[in-house]
Amino acid sequence: MNEKKKLLILSFSPIFRDARVLKQVKLFASRYELYTCGYGVAPDGVAEHFQIPDHAIHWRYDNFSIVTHQYERAYWSNAAVREGQRLLAGHVFDVIVADDFDTVPLALSLQPRYGVHSDLHEYAPLEKEQLRRWRWFIAPFRSWVCRRYVTKAQSWSTVAEGIAQKYQQEFGFRPEVVTNASPYMDLHPTAVHSPIRLVHHGVAHPDRKLDLLARAVHESALDCTVDFYLVPTDRAVVQAIEEIGNHDKRVRVHGPLPTSDIVRTLNDYDCGIYSLPPVSFNNRYALPNKFFDFVQARLGVLIGPSPEMAHDVEKYACGAIAFDFSQAAFTQLLDSVTSAQVRSWKQAAHEAAYELSAENQIQGWERAVAALCGEEL
């Protein structure tokens, strides 16, 4: 019987609650002798976990080295990188899955026998491009990491097609797309409610203009309600929606849902509603978890014209797209909605649920690692 190959998942995140990385852990735990390195306690199913201490902050680099473009020094003096070197010294792995751009140089330095797979969670050089200081100092450093190291990985994946194209245009490698899809849920569409029940869940962030969606409902002639389940990251965002709800009982605000309850709770609604104005490259090409939560909950999907989400809405005929990201566009969209359309969208989401599930999407990682190891699936 052949011994299992040793695979390390390397992530500068608390892996035990990082949804994307946990999918990798679950995928590889039975096939490989699995190790993890990251913050926090060990996730279930691993042979050994190398825990980076919380005080070793991965995003903090020496300012002088960054400003003077001494990027090698900036990277290798980073506290998380140094802790990773210390923890992993003397260990030999067959394959390393390096999560996000900043783990790739460390992964390559460990010289795994069959290579490094780089899973890029977004387009790293433009993560916070709306901030001038970030554009001046951090973006060039991240571009250097991608050019100097990420290009030397043996294979790559990322979360959306537009981001994959950008990596190919700028750095010459083409990641496979493995979306942030939600796990498959064995659910069925509920009957369309009267009034039609709309829902949004997620973080209350100013960039998302959630009050715009609430005002769109307030101004719409559609017989509907909207419930917001919000992580109150920015209290002002929550208060703005609550103020609208004080004048229109169709608009309601709730606290966040436990992750394990999200999809089953959403299943009793009719349409998920979401707008993500393109204030940055990564926002423009976002294909977020909540889109897939809506599909697994068998809801119609009402969105702004974000190209990645719009592509899937059109491909699977599971919702409708506003003409832009304004309140007027969403009000017009809502005014056009009929119960018959919602019924059709919910059924279309049901039919697409497996294809758009995590179980289907993560096969991209499985294929990549098997190819590095010379294995057949």
Disulfide bonds with the S-S distance in Angstrom:
none
